[in-house]
């Protein structure tokens, strides 16, 4: 159940959108469970994922989702003012809690929406 998808990404921008590139789940032949472990955040963050181009799903620390080979996944966050940040790990809970990557998002500058 080793997923070969690398979710590592770092985003630093002064204005929205704050979202990752879409990643395709690869290297598995069965359903796996991914856990989203928020490691650091500022109070203004609202984080979401989008699976297979569907509707947004808000997630919080330690939330899980299931995926199969070929599914697509990307993440976004609301970062309201300069200095807001979010960092979380994507963990393959089905494979001994293997970390598939760390995603970091930061709003730089003093602006807000």
N, C-alpha and C positions, 0 to 999 in steps of 0.2 A: 504494500500500500504506500510505496514511496512516491510522493508527488514531486515532479521535477520542475514545477513552476517557481520562479524566483520573484517574490513580491517586493524586494528591496527597492525603495524609491525615496527621493528627497525632493521636496517642493518648497521653494522659497520665492514668494511673489508679493508685490505691493497691492494687488487687487485680484478679485475673483476672476475665473473660477479656481478653486483649490481642489483639484481632483487628480487622481492617478491615471496612468494609461490603463487601458483594458488589458487584462491578462487572461490567457486561456489555460485552463487546468489541463495538465498533461502528465503522463507517466503512471496512471493508475488504471486498474481494470474493475474497480468496484467503487461504491459510494464511500466517501470519507467525510469526517467531521473536521471543520476548521474552527479554531477558537481565536477570537480577537481580544488580545490582551493589551489594554491601554497602559502604557508605561509612564507617560507624562502628558499633561493637558493643562490648558488655561481654562478659566471658568466660562468663557464665551463659546466654547466649541460645541457643535452639534454634528456628529459624524454619521455617515450613511454608507451603505454599500448598494450596488446595483448588480444583480445576477442575471445574465443572459439578456441584457438590455431592458429588463423589467422595471417595475416601479421601485422607488427608493425604499430602503429598509433602514430605519434608525437602529444603531447598535450602541451598546454600552459595554463597559469592561467585563470580560469573560463570556460575552455572548458567543453562541456557536451557530454555524450554518453547515448544511450538507452540500457537497458538490460531487459531480461525476466527471469523468474524462470528457473534455470538449466544452464544458461550461465556461462562460466568460464572467469576469468579475472585475469591477473597479470601485474605487472609494472616493468620497468627497467629504468636505467639512466646511462649516461656516466659521470663518475667522474674521471677526467683526472689526478689530482695530489693530494697528501696528503692535507687534509683540505677542499677539495671540498665537498659540502653537498647539500641535497635537502630534503625538508619537505613539504608535502601537505596533505590536507584533502579530503576524499571521502564523498560527501554529497548527500543524497537522496533528490533531489530537488522536487520530487513528494510527499514527506511526510513532509511538513513544514520545509524543509532544515535541516533534521535530519543528524547529523554527524555520519557516519558509521565507522569512524576510521581515525587515523592519521598515515601516512607512513613517516618514517625518514630513509634516507640513508646518510652514511658518509664514505669517504675514509680516512683512518688513515695512518699515516706514510708519508714519503716524496716521495715515488715512483710515477712514471707516466708511461703511456704506450707509 
